[in-house]
């Protein structure tokens, strides 16, 4: 497949397009969030029952009255414990397992472009056959680099920008991880401002629903996928159909 970069799109167009896709698929946003948080919370409560994490935290929180230094030391002891390490592995594993759920939105948005009716089964397209292992493998690679870079915040955001198109490129163009990153870097060099601003808007809007409306977060949490698709569709000339 050949890629070309059209004239620079306006930010207003990219943002309006992202909100269009999001607004057209609100029911899918809700179902996604219910499935995502339902599985995540099930794993959390199972691990809490198995390892007693909440009880450990309550006990550790009592040290807060002894000063920040003492409290920090106790938190570090709790996090170093084998039970907490196992709990963390379970939660990371659940997050990794849930990642392919995001790929379903690319299928849904593409169907909207083609004038087709999206179906609930489209949300699970990332779990079909070899796709599951391909996207899981990518997310494991992405997550462990992100886990280290996000500690500096700036490097974390940069890593997000460097990889923002990897998933849709793999999905639509059937490229490898490193081929996708290479194409992503070319786009980033040409559209850095547009991509950076859209990333910031997507992150803010993704979580603002929880901050302002609580339940509204179930609708805004998956917005990130609409923004990525809007950017991808605008920047890349993609000819193949799903």
C-alpha positions as CSV (number, residue, x, y, z in Angstrom):
1,X,0.0,0.0,0.0
2,X,1.2,3.5,-0.8
3,X,0.9,6.3,1.7
4,X,0.8,10.0,0.9
5,X,0.3,13.0,3.0
6,X,-2.3,15.5,1.8
7,X,-2.3,19.2,2.5
8,X,-2.2,19.9,6.1
9,X,-5.6,19.6,7.7
10,X,-7.0,22.2,10.0
11,X,-7.3,21.3,13.7
12,X,-10.9,22.3,13.7
13,X,-11.7,19.7,11.0
14,X,-9.9,16.9,12.8
15,X,-11.6,17.7,16.1
16,X,-15.1,18.1,14.5
17,X,-14.6,14.8,12.7
18,X,-13.5,13.0,15.9
19,X,-16.6,14.3,17.8
20,X,-18.8,13.3,14.9
21,X,-17.6,9.6,15.1
22,X,-17.9,9.7,18.9
23,X,-21.4,11.1,18.8
24,X,-22.5,8.6,16.1
25,X,-21.5,5.7,18.3
26,X,-22.5,6.6,21.8
27,X,-24.2,3.3,22.4
28,X,-21.0,1.5,21.5
29,X,-19.0,3.8,23.8
30,X,-21.2,2.8,26.6
31,X,-21.1,-0.9,25.9
32,X,-17.3,-0.7,25.6
33,X,-16.9,1.0,29.0
34,X,-19.3,-1.4,30.7
35,X,-17.3,-4.4,29.3
36,X,-13.9,-2.8,30.0
37,X,-14.6,-1.7,33.6
38,X,-16.8,-4.7,34.3
39,X,-13.9,-7.1,33.6
40,X,-11.3,-4.8,35.2
41,X,-13.3,-4.5,38.4
42,X,-14.0,-8.2,38.5
43,X,-10.3,-8.9,38.4
44,X,-9.7,-6.2,41.0
45,X,-12.2,-7.6,43.5
46,X,-11.0,-11.2,42.9
47,X,-7.4,-10.1,43.6
48,X,-8.6,-8.1,46.7
49,X,-10.3,-11.3,48.0
50,X,-7.2,-13.4,47.2
51,X,-4.5,-11.0,48.4
52,X,-6.3,-8.6,50.8
53,X,-4.9,-5.5,49.1
54,X,-7.6,-3.1,50.4
55,X,-7.0,-4.3,54.0
56,X,-3.3,-3.8,53.5
57,X,-3.9,-0.3,52.2
58,X,-6.2,0.6,55.1
59,X,-3.5,-0.5,57.6
60,X,-0.8,1.4,55.8
61,X,-3.0,4.6,55.6
62,X,-2.9,4.7,59.4
63,X,0.8,5.7,59.2
64,X,-0.2,9.0,57.4
65,X,-0.6,10.6,60.8
66,X,3.1,9.9,61.6
67,X,4.3,12.1,58.8
68,X,4.9,11.9,55.0
69,X,8.3,10.1,55.3
70,X,6.9,7.3,57.5
71,X,3.8,7.0,55.3
72,X,5.9,6.8,52.2
73,X,8.2,4.1,53.7
74,X,5.2,2.0,54.6
75,X,3.7,2.4,51.1
76,X,6.9,1.3,49.6
77,X,7.0,-1.8,51.9
78,X,3.4,-2.6,50.9
79,X,4.3,-2.3,47.2
80,X,7.4,-4.5,47.6
81,X,5.4,-7.3,49.2
82,X,4.8,-10.4,47.1
83,X,1.0,-10.1,47.4
84,X,1.0,-6.6,46.0
85,X,3.3,-7.7,43.2
86,X,0.9,-10.5,42.3
87,X,-2.0,-8.1,42.4
88,X,-0.2,-5.7,40.1
89,X,0.6,-8.5,37.6
90,X,-3.1,-9.5,37.6
91,X,-4.2,-5.9,36.9
92,X,-1.6,-5.3,34.2
93,X,-2.6,-8.7,32.6
94,X,-6.3,-7.7,32.6
95,X,-5.4,-4.3,31.0
96,X,-3.4,-6.1,28.3
97,X,-6.2,-8.5,27.6
98,X,-8.7,-5.7,27.2
99,X,-6.6,-3.7,24.7
100,X,-7.9,-5.4,21.5
101,X,-11.3,-4.1,22.5
102,X,-10.2,-0.7,21.2
103,X,-9.6,-2.0,17.7
104,X,-13.3,-2.7,17.3
105,X,-13.9,1.1,17.0
106,X,-11.8,1.3,13.9
107,X,-14.0,-1.3,12.3
108,X,-17.1,0.6,13.4
109,X,-15.8,4.0,12.2
110,X,-14.9,2.5,8.8
111,X,-18.3,1.0,8.5
112,X,-19.8,4.5,9.1
113,X,-17.6,5.9,6.3
114,X,-18.8,3.1,4.0
115,X,-22.4,3.7,4.9
116,X,-22.8,0.3,6.6
117,X,-24.5,-0.4,9.9
118,X,-22.1,-1.2,12.7
119,X,-22.8,-4.2,14.9
120,X,-22.0,-5.1,18.4
121,X,-19.8,-7.9,17.1
122,X,-17.6,-5.3,15.5
123,X,-16.3,-4.3,19.0
124,X,-14.7,-7.8,19.3
125,X,-12.9,-7.8,15.9
126,X,-9.5,-7.3,17.7
127,X,-10.0,-10.8,19.2
128,X,-10.5,-12.6,16.0
129,X,-7.9,-15.3,15.2
130,X,-4.3,-14.2,15.0
131,X,-5.3,-10.6,15.5
132,X,-5.6,-11.1,19.2
133,X,-1.9,-12.2,19.6
134,X,-0.7,-9.5,17.2
135,X,-2.4,-6.6,19.1
136,X,-1.6,-8.1,22.5
137,X,2.0,-8.4,21.5
138,X,2.1,-4.8,20.4
139,X,0.4,-3.6,23.6
140,X,2.8,-5.5,25.8
141,X,5.7,-3.8,23.9
142,X,4.0,-0.4,24.1
143,X,2.9,-0.7,27.8
144,X,6.3,-1.5,29.3
145,X,8.0,1.4,27.5
146,X,5.2,3.7,28.5
147,X,5.4,2.5,32.2
148,X,9.0,3.8,32.3
149,X,8.6,6.9,30.2
150,X,5.4,8.2,31.9
151,X,7.4,8.8,35.1
152,X,8.9,11.8,33.3
153,X,5.5,12.8,31.9
154,X,7.1,14.5,28.9
155,X,8.7,11.3,27.6
156,X,5.4,9.5,28.2
157,X,3.5,12.0,26.1
158,X,6.1,11.8,23.4
159,X,5.9,8.0,23.4
160,X,2.1,8.3,22.9
161,X,2.7,10.6,20.0
162,X,5.3,8.3,18.4
163,X,2.9,5.4,18.5
164,X,-0.5,7.0,18.1
165,X,-1.0,5.5,14.6
166,X,0.6,2.1,15.1
167,X,-2.6,0.3,15.9
168,X,-4.7,1.7,13.0
169,X,-1.8,1.2,10.6
170,X,-1.5,-2.4,11.7
171,X,-5.2,-2.8,11.5
172,X,-5.8,-1.3,8.1
173,X,-2.5,-1.7,6.3
174,X,-1.4,-5.0,7.9
175,X,2.1,-3.6,8.7
176,X,4.4,-4.9,11.4
177,X,5.0,-3.0,14.7
178,X,8.2,-1.4,13.5
179,X,7.0,-0.6,10.0
180,X,4.0,1.1,11.7
181,X,6.3,3.1,14.0
182,X,8.3,4.2,11.0
183,X,5.2,5.5,9.2
184,X,4.0,7.1,12.5
185,X,7.3,9.0,12.8
186,X,7.0,10.4,9.3
187,X,3.5,11.7,10.1
188,X,4.7,13.1,13.4
189,X,7.5,15.1,11.7
190,X,5.0,16.7,9.4
191,X,2.0,17.1,11.7
192,X,3.6,17.4,15.2
193,X,1.4,20.4,16.3
194,X,-1.8,18.8,15.1
195,X,-1.0,15.5,16.6
196,X,0.2,16.9,20.0
197,X,-2.9,19.2,20.3
198,X,-5.3,16.4,19.5
199,X,-3.5,14.1,22.0
200,X,-4.0,16.7,24.7
201,X,-7.7,17.2,23.8
202,X,-8.3,13.5,23.7
203,X,-6.7,12.9,27.1
204,X,-8.6,15.7,28.8
205,X,-12.0,14.8,27.2
206,X,-11.4,11.0,27.9
207,X,-11.4,11.6,31.7
208,X,-13.4,14.8,32.1
209,X,-16.6,12.7,32.1
210,X,-15.6,11.0,35.3
211,X,-14.5,14.3,36.9
212,X,-17.7,16.2,36.1
213,X,-20.5,13.7,35.5
214,X,-19.1,10.4,37.0
215,X,-21.4,8.1,34.9
216,X,-20.7,10.4,31.9
217,X,-17.2,9.0,32.0
218,X,-18.5,5.8,30.6
219,X,-19.3,7.7,27.4
220,X,-16.1,9.8,27.3
221,X,-13.6,7.2,28.2
222,X,-13.4,5.6,24.7
223,X,-13.2,9.0,23.0
224,X,-9.5,8.4,22.4
225,X,-10.3,6.0,19.6
226,X,-12.4,8.5,17.7
227,X,-9.6,11.0,17.9
228,X,-7.0,8.5,16.7
229,X,-9.2,7.4,13.8
230,X,-9.9,11.0,12.8
231,X,-6.2,11.8,12.7
232,X,-5.3,8.6,10.9
233,X,-8.0,9.1,8.3
234,X,-7.1,12.7,7.7
235,X,-3.3,12.2,7.5
236,X,-3.0,8.9,5.7
237,X,-4.4,8.0,2.4
238,X,-5.7,4.6,3.1
239,X,-7.2,2.7,0.1
240,X,-7.8,-0.8,1.4
241,X,-11.1,-1.8,2.9
242,X,-11.5,-3.8,6.0
